[in-house]
């Protein structure tokens, strides 16, 4: 397993039931998937931050009209 807890494919230099080409393809797919996962995680973190900002902005917008309404009473 690597540092992210992802099981690495069997060593391609060993004789296994997978052909050398299949093993190399799986290793390349694993690298691509790890890269894609990292990008998606970064995008998700960014979206969560934006969502928090929008929530805060919405709260701010909703508070101001209420205080103005109450001040006119």
C-alpha positions in Angstrom: 0.0 0.0 0.0 1.1 3.5 -0.7 0.9 6.5 1.8 -2.7 7.1 0.9 -3.7 3.5 1.8 -4.2 2.5 -1.9 -3.1 -1.1 -2.6 -0.5 -1.1 -5.3 -0.8 -3.7 -8.1 1.4 -6.7 -8.1 5.0 -6.1 -9.2 4.9 -6.3 -13.0 8.4 -7.9 -13.1 7.1 -11.0 -11.3 5.4 -13.8 -13.2 1.7 -13.5 -12.4 -1.6 -14.4 -14.1 -1.7 -10.9 -15.6 0.4 -10.2 -18.7 3.1 -7.6 -18.5 1.1 -5.2 -20.6 -2.1 -5.7 -18.5 -0.1 -5.0 -15.4 1.5 -1.8 -16.8 -2.0 -0.6 -18.0 -3.4 -1.2 -14.5 -0.5 0.7 -13.0 -1.0 3.6 -15.4 -4.8 3.6 -14.6 -4.0 3.7 -10.8 -1.8 6.7 -11.3 -4.4 8.4 -13.4 -7.1 7.7 -10.9 -5.0 9.0 -8.0 -4.4 12.2 -10.0 -8.1 12.6 -10.8 -9.1 11.9 -7.1 -6.7 14.6 -6.0 -8.2 17.1 -8.5 -11.7 16.2 -7.4 -10.9 16.5 -3.7 -9.3 20.0 -4.3 -12.4 21.0 -6.3 -14.7 19.8 -3.6 -12.7 21.7 -0.9 -13.0 24.8 -3.0 -16.8 24.4 -3.5 -17.3 23.9 0.2 -15.4 27.2 0.9 -17.6 29.0 -1.7 -20.7 27.5 -0.2 -19.8 28.8 3.3 -19.2 32.2 1.9 -22.6 32.2 0.1 -24.3 31.0 3.3 -22.7 33.9 5.3 -23.6 36.3 2.6 -27.2 35.1 2.6 -27.4 35.5 6.4 -26.1 39.0 6.1 -28.6 39.9 3.4 -31.5 38.5 5.4 -30.5 40.3 8.6 -30.4 43.8 7.1 -34.0 43.9 5.7 -35.3 42.6 9.0 -33.5 45.3 11.0 -34.7 47.9 8.6 -38.3 46.7 9.0 -38.1 46.7 12.7 -36.6 50.2 12.8 -39.6 51.5 10.9 -42.1 50.3 13.5 
